[in-house]
Amino acid sequence: MASFLKRTENLVAFAGCLGPVRGPLALLKIHLGRRPFALQMPSHRAAVHLRPVPSSDGTVFRTVMVQEEYRLPSWFPVPRPRVIVDAGANIGLSTVYFAHRYPEARVVAIEPAGENCALLRKNTLAYPNVEVLQAGLWNRDTGLRIVNPTGHDFSFRVEEVAAGIPDTIPARCLETILSERGWAHIDILKMDIEGAEREVIGGLPPGWLSRVSLLVIELHDRYAPGASSALYRALAPFRISTAQRGESLFIWNHDADPG
């Protein structure tokens, strides 16, 4: 019974987002398809490309596009963000969501996994305001490796490795990402990086988060114990407001300096 209700809920949700024909057809392609397919969102300038089950792309599509998990809370006071960093961009659905909603913003999408990043580039090709980096986000510029390469394609985790290790993925810290582009401030920093947030946030200089207006983060203490503690220690000097949507925590920094 629970399985039937979930399928019915999915059908209603997809039909509501994509239409009574396109929605159910998309679900069929996700669950029964044998190859990647293009899916056109209403009002979007280009289709997004998804892989069928056993890929997690359909789940991510529902979270981002159907449920709009990254829709900003009504109290977010910057109606037109200028700089957005999407760390853990996966195949680019969150990136497309931001780029479509805020066409005047520059969006940097960061994704370490090669196959995901190939689809990320394809899905964002129609958005000139998007820059894609195949890299991981870390607390310094170094090299990483994926520790669970056979895991779900939306939950790859990384760890730092010594120089010279084969198949090393480059890692960038937030300071490098900003300085390379001449930016002083991030309006929206979305971070869904499967536990690496503990290393990223724990390694920030004191007060660095004054350079971020809105942090949208998914915390993964189950993979990286202490991730939440590292976040709240870094936020301790600031006045903040928070909201939760799905698994994403929205944190508005009232003391952010937009530069």
C-alpha positions in Angstrom: 0.0 0.0 0.0 2.8 2.4 0.9 4.5 1.7 -2.4 1.3 2.4 -4.3 0.8 5.7 -2.5 4.3 6.7 -3.2 4.0 5.9 -6.9 0.7 7.8 -7.0 2.3 10.8 -5.3 5.1 10.8 -7.8 2.7 10.7 -10.7 0.7 13.6 -9.3 3.8 15.6 -8.6 5.4 15.1 -12.1 2.1 15.7 -13.8 1.7 19.0 -11.9 5.2 20.1 -12.8 5.4 18.9 -16.4 1.8 18.5 -17.5 -0.6 15.5 -17.7 1.2 13.9 -20.6 4.8 14.9 -20.3 4.9 14.1 -16.5 3.8 10.5 -16.6 6.0 9.9 -19.7 9.0 11.3 -17.9 8.4 8.8 -15.0 8.2 5.9 -17.5 11.5 6.9 -19.0 13.1 7.3 -15.6 12.0 3.9 -14.4 11.8 1.8 -17.6 14.2 3.5 -20.0 17.4 2.0 -21.1 19.3 5.2 -22.1 19.7 8.8 -21.1 16.9 11.0 -22.4 16.1 14.7 -22.7 13.3 16.3 -20.6 12.0 19.8 -21.4 10.9 21.9 -18.5 8.1 24.4 -19.1 9.6 27.9 -19.7 13.2 26.7 -19.6 15.5 27.6 -22.5 16.8 24.0 -23.0 16.0 20.4 -22.0 17.8 18.7 -19.2 19.3 15.2 -19.8 18.7 12.4 -17.3 19.8 8.8 -16.9 17.2 6.2 -16.1 17.2 4.0 -13.0 19.4 2.7 -11.4 20.8 6.3 -11.6 19.5 8.7 -9.0 18.9 11.4 -11.6 15.1 11.0 -11.3 15.2 11.4 -7.6 17.3 14.6 -7.9 15.0 15.9 -10.6 12.0 15.5 -8.3 13.8 17.2 -5.4 15.2 20.1 -7.4 12.6 20.8 -10.1 9.4 19.3 -8.9 9.6 20.0 -5.2 11.8 23.1 -5.7 14.0 22.4 -2.6 16.2 25.4 -3.5 13.5 27.9 -3.8 14.6 30.8 -1.6 12.6 31.6 1.5 10.4 34.7 1.3 12.6 36.5 3.8 15.7 36.3 1.6 16.4 40.0 1.1 18.5 39.9 -2.1 15.9 39.5 -5.0 18.6 39.4 -7.6 21.7 37.5 -6.5 24.8 38.3 -8.5 27.2 35.5 -7.5 26.1 31.9 -6.8 28.4 28.9 -6.1 26.9 25.5 -6.5 29.2 23.0 -4.7 28.2 19.4 -5.4 26.4 20.3 -8.6 25.9 16.6 -9.6 24.4 16.7 -13.2 23.5 20.3 -13.0 19.8 20.4 -12.1 20.4 22.7 -9.2 22.7 24.8 -11.4 20.0 25.1 -14.1 17.5 25.9 -11.4 19.6 28.9 -10.2 20.7 30.0 -13.7 17.1 30.0 -15.0 15.7 31.8 -12.0 18.5 34.3 -11.8 19.8 35.0 -15.3 21.8 38.0 -14.2 23.8 36.0 -11.7 27.1 34.3 -12.4 27.0 30.7 -11.3 30.0 28.5 -10.7 29.1 24.8 -10.6 31.6 22.4 -8.9 31.4 18.6 -9.3 34.2 16.1 -8.8 32.7 13.0 -10.5 33.6 12.7 -14.2 30.4 11.1 -15.5 28.2 13.5 -13.5 30.3 16.5 -14.7 29.9 15.5 -18.4 26.1 15.7 -18.0 26.5 18.9 -15.9 28.3 20.5 -18.9 25.6 19.2 -21.3 22.7 20.4 -19.1 24.2 23.9 -18.6 25.4 24.5 -22.2 22.5 26.8 -23.0 23.3 29.1 -20.0 26.1 31.5 -20.7 26.1 32.6 -17.0 27.3 29.2 -15.8 30.9 28.1 -15.4 31.6 24.4 -14.7 34.6 23.2 -12.7 35.3 19.5 -12.5 36.8 19.6 -9.0 35.9 19.1 -5.4 35.4 21.8 -2.8 37.9 21.5 0.1 39.7 23.6 2.7 42.7 24.2 0.5 43.9 23.6 -3.1 45.0 20.0 -3.2 44.0 16.6 -4.7 41.1 14.3 -3.9 39.8 10.9 -4.7 36.3 9.4 -4.6 36.2 6.9 -1.8 32.9 5.2 -2.8 33.0 5.0 -6.7 30.3 2.4 -6.8 27.9 4.4 -4.6 24.9 6.3 -5.8 25.8 9.0 -8.3 24.4 11.7 -6.1 26.4 10.7 -3.0 30.0 10.4 -4.0 32.4 11.2 -1.1 35.9 12.4 -1.3 39.1 12.4 0.7 42.4 14.2 0.3 45.3 12.3 -1.3 49.1 12.9 -1.6 50.5 14.4 -4.8 51.2 12.0 -7.6 48.4 9.6 -6.9 46.8 8.4 -10.2 43.3 9.7 -11.1 43.5 12.5 -8.6 40.7 15.1 -8.8 41.7 18.7 -8.3 40.2 20.5 -5.3 39.7 24.2 -4.8 39.0 26.2 -1.7 36.5 29.0 -1.5 39.2 31.6 -1.3 40.7 30.4 -4.6 37.3 30.3 -6.3 36.6 33.9 -5.4 40.1 35.3 -6.0 40.4 33.8 -9.4 37.3 35.6 -10.5 37.9 38.9 -8.7 34.9 38.3 -6.4 34.7 39.5 -2.8 31.3 38.0 -1.9 28.9 35.1 -2.6 25.2 35.9 -2.5 24.2 32.2 -2.5 26.5 29.3 -1.5 24.8 26.0 -2.0 26.8 23.1 -0.5 25.7 19.4 -0.9 29.1 17.7 -0.7 28.5 14.5 1.2 30.4 15.2 4.4 33.2 17.4 2.9 31.5 20.4 4.4 33.2 19.5 7.7 36.6 20.0 6.1 35.6 23.1 4.0 33.9 25.0 6.8 36.2 23.7 9.6 39.2 25.0 7.6 37.8 28.6 7.0 39.6 31.5 8.6 37.7 33.0 11.5 35.0 35.3 10.2 35.2 34.1 6.6 31.5 33.5 6.4 30.9 37.2 6.5 31.5 36.9 2.7 28.4 34.7 2.3 24.9 36.1 2.4 22.9 32.9 2.2 24.3 29.4 2.8 22.1 26.5 1.6 23.7 23.4 3.0 22.9 19.7 3.5 24.7 18.4 6.5 26.1 14.8 6.5 27.1 14.0 10.1 26.5 10.4 9.3 29.5 10.4 7.0 31.5 13.1 8.7 30.8 13.3 12.4 31.2 16.9 13.6 30.0 18.5 10.4 27.2 20.4 12.2 29.4 21.4 15.0 32.0 22.9 12.6 29.2 24.8 10.9 27.8 26.4 14.0 31.2 27.2 15.4 32.0 29.1 12.1 28.6 30.9 12.4 28.9 31.8 16.1 30.1 35.4 15.5 27.1 36.2 13.3 23.4 37.0 13.6 21.6 34.4 11.5 18.1 33.3 10.5 17.5 29.7 9.4 14.8 27.7 7.5 14.6 24.1 6.5 13.2 22.8 3.2 13.6 19.0 2.6 17.2 18.1 3.6 18.5 21.6 2.9 19.2 24.1 5.6 18.9 27.8 4.6 21.1 30.1 6.7 20.9 33.9 6.2 23.8 35.9 7.6 22.5 39.3 8.8 26.1 40.4 9.3 27.3 39.5 5.8 29.4 42.2 4.1 28.3 42.3 0.4 31.5 44.3 -0.5 
